[in-house]
Amino acid sequence: MEAVIHGMVLAVGLILPLGAQNIFVFNQGALQLRYKRALPAIITAALCDTLLIFAAVGGVSLAVLSLNWLTPFIYGAGVVFLAVMGWKILQGGRADERAVILPSKEQIAFALSVSLLNPHALMDTVGVIGTSSLQYGGTERWAFAAAAAGVSWLWFMVLAAAGSVLGKADPSGRLVRALNIASAMLLWAMAGYMARQLWSLLAA
């Protein structure tokens, strides 16, 4: 039970901050005409988190952390990734925001990119969840992983549902457009922060 509670609390702390993955799932909930049409984004994001969590708990984290060159590479990729994501989300801030409604296949592809190419997600799962799981052994370690993954599934379902409520309450789309603009600004700010971190690493 201790491992389960630890996994849930840790996952909640890591998943709550606004990031590219959360923004994408929320926006799909807000923009899709029905909640069920956002399920490809929800399921893909949750499956990716589950894969990363179980891989990290299974020992991938130790192997990754031993590669000194990987951290600068992740930061560099993250700067490019967040900058591009901000630009794409900003397109939803225009008057034609309905153009960003994605069919199932594109939702899956986009969710894969914001989940598996997101440096924050990789560093959270590998660097935090993976290393935190080392204090447990056997069944307890996998209970810890399952609890953390369960939080991701619940969070993405709730997040898309909240987006759906917002979308229906805002038929004009003005609030969604404002949210997209604010989200893009946030992602660019995150990209700037990561660029600064990368510069510090390279200058050291």
C-alpha positions in Angstrom: 0.0 0.0 0.0 2.9 2.4 0.8 4.3 1.8 -2.7 0.9 2.4 -4.3 0.3 5.7 -2.4 3.9 6.8 -3.2 3.4 6.1 -6.9 0.1 8.0 -7.0 1.3 11.0 -5.2 4.5 11.2 -7.2 2.6 10.8 -10.5 0.1 13.6 -9.5 3.0 15.9 -8.7 4.6 15.3 -12.1 1.6 15.3 -14.3 -0.3 18.3 -13.0 2.1 21.1 -14.3 1.0 22.4 -17.7 3.0 20.9 -20.6 2.8 20.0 -24.3 1.1 16.7 -23.6 -1.5 18.1 -21.3 -2.2 21.0 -23.6 -2.8 18.7 -26.6 -5.2 16.4 -24.7 -7.1 19.3 -23.3 -7.4 21.0 -26.7 -8.6 17.9 -28.4 -11.3 17.6 -25.7 -12.3 21.2 -26.3 -12.2 21.1 -30.1 -13.7 17.7 -30.9 -17.5 17.8 -31.4 -17.9 14.8 -29.0 -15.8 13.5 -26.1 -15.4 10.1 -27.6 -13.7 11.6 -30.6 -10.9 12.7 -28.4 -10.3 9.1 -27.2 -7.5 8.4 -29.6 -5.5 11.3 -28.1 -6.4 10.2 -24.5 -5.5 6.5 -25.0 -2.3 7.2 -26.9 -1.0 9.7 -24.4 -1.9 7.3 -21.5 -0.3 4.3 -23.2 2.9 6.2 -23.8 3.1 7.3 -20.2 2.5 3.7 -19.1 5.2 2.5 -21.5 7.7 5.1 -20.2 6.9 4.4 -16.5 7.2 0.6 -16.8 10.4 1.0 -18.9 11.9 3.3 -16.3 10.9 1.1 -13.4 12.3 -1.9 -15.3 15.8 -0.5 -15.2 16.0 1.7 -18.3 16.5 4.7 -16.0 19.9 3.4 -14.7 21.2 2.8 -18.2 20.0 6.2 -19.5 21.4 8.1 -16.5 24.8 6.6 -17.2 25.1 8.3 -20.6 26.6 11.7 -20.0 25.9 13.0 -23.5 22.2 12.2 -23.3 21.1 15.1 -21.1 22.4 17.9 -23.5 20.9 16.0 -26.4 17.5 15.8 -24.6 17.6 19.5 -23.9 18.5 20.4 -27.5 15.7 18.2 -28.9 13.4 19.7 -26.3 14.1 23.3 -27.5 13.2 22.4 -31.1 10.2 20.3 -30.0 8.7 22.9 -27.8 9.2 25.7 -30.3 7.5 23.7 -33.1 4.7 22.6 -30.7 4.1 26.3 -29.8 3.8 27.3 -33.4 1.4 24.4 -34.2 -0.8 25.2 -31.2 -0.8 28.9 -32.1 -2.5 28.0 -35.3 -5.5 27.2 -33.1 -5.6 30.8 -31.9 -6.8 32.1 -35.2 -10.3 32.6 -36.4 -10.2 29.3 -38.2 -9.3 27.2 -35.2 -11.6 24.4 -36.2 -8.9 23.5 -38.8 -6.9 22.0 -35.9 -9.5 19.3 -35.2 -7.7 16.1 -36.0 -9.0 12.8 -37.2 -8.1 9.7 -35.2 -4.8 8.8 -37.1 -3.5 12.3 -36.8 -4.4 12.5 -33.1 -2.5 9.3 -32.5 0.6 10.6 -34.4 0.5 13.9 -32.6 0.0 12.3 -29.2 2.9 10.0 -29.8 5.1 13.0 -30.6 4.1 15.1 -27.6 4.5 12.0 -25.4 7.7 10.3 -26.6 9.6 13.3 -27.9 8.8 15.5 -24.9 12.0 15.9 -22.9 10.1 16.8 -19.7 8.1 13.5 -19.9 11.3 11.5 -20.5 13.2 13.1 -17.7 10.2 12.8 -15.3 9.7 9.1 -15.9 13.3 8.1 -16.2 14.9 10.5 -13.8 12.2 10.7 -11.1 9.8 7.8 -11.3 12.5 5.3 -12.3 15.0 6.3 -9.6 12.2 6.5 -6.9 11.1 3.0 -7.7 14.6 1.7 -6.7 13.7 1.7 -3.0 11.1 -1.0 -3.7 11.6 -4.6 -4.8 9.6 -7.3 -6.5 5.9 -6.9 -6.4 6.0 -3.5 -4.6 8.0 -2.0 -7.4 5.5 -3.0 -10.0 2.6 -1.8 -7.8 4.4 1.5 -7.6 4.6 1.6 -11.4 0.9 0.5 -11.9 -0.3 3.2 -9.5 1.7 5.9 -11.3 0.4 4.7 -14.7 -3.2 4.6 -13.3 -2.9 8.3 -12.4 -2.0 9.1 -16.0 -5.0 7.3 -17.4 -7.4 9.0 -15.0 -5.8 12.5 -15.5 -6.0 12.4 -19.3 -9.6 11.3 -19.2 -10.5 14.1 -16.8 -8.4 16.7 -18.7 -10.2 15.9 -22.0 -13.6 16.0 -20.2 -12.8 19.4 -18.8 -11.8 20.6 -22.3 -15.1 19.2 -23.7 -17.1 21.1 -21.1 -15.2 24.3 -22.0 -15.7 23.8 -25.7 -19.5 23.3 -25.3 -19.7 26.4 -23.0 -17.8 28.5 -25.5 -19.6 28.0 -28.9 -17.9 31.2 -30.3 -14.5 29.6 -29.8 -13.0 32.8 -28.4 -12.0 31.2 -25.1 -10.4 28.3 -26.9 -8.5 30.6 -29.2 -7.2 32.6 -26.2 -6.2 29.4 -24.4 -4.3 28.3 -27.5 -2.4 31.6 -27.7 -1.6 31.4 -24.0 -0.5 27.8 -24.4 1.8 28.6 -27.2 3.4 31.4 -25.2 4.0 29.0 -22.3 5.6 26.4 -24.5 8.0 29.1 -26.0 8.9 30.2 -22.5 9.7 26.6 -21.6 11.8 26.3 -24.8 13.7 29.4 -23.8 14.3 28.0 -20.3 15.6 24.7 -21.8 17.8 26.6 -24.2 19.3 28.4 -21.2 19.9 25.1 -19.4 21.5 23.6 -22.5 23.8 26.6 -22.8 24.8 26.2 -19.1 25.6 22.5 -19.7 27.7 23.2 -22.8 29.5 26.1 -21.2 30.4 24.1 -18.1 
